[in-house]
């Protein structure tokens, strides 16, 4: 139980770091706490929409991604294009961070989709 909680917190901090890096590059916002909370909300929205829509072909994978970008758009008060760019840069940053931290057992960035199967 404790190990799972530690893994979740570390993954959330990594996801927050990735969103922080992306948001600072794209929007100029520099608030790590805001990024971590965005990662948490994004993970919840992604998870719920994926749970409810995973049975629908194609849409079941697309709508959760749009919902995650919507969270970024709402939290950073930016356009859809900038939110999508933040999402893409966050994904890239998460992959880089996870590549470095992979040897230490960190394998997920909570709040950044498609980072759980990162090759090391």
Secondary structure by P-SEA (a helix, b strand, c coil): caaaaaaaaaaaaaaaaaaaaaaaaccccccaaaaaaaaaaaaaaaaaaaaaccccccccccaaaaaaaaaaaaaacccaaaaaaaaaaaaaaaaaaaaaaccccccccccccccccccc
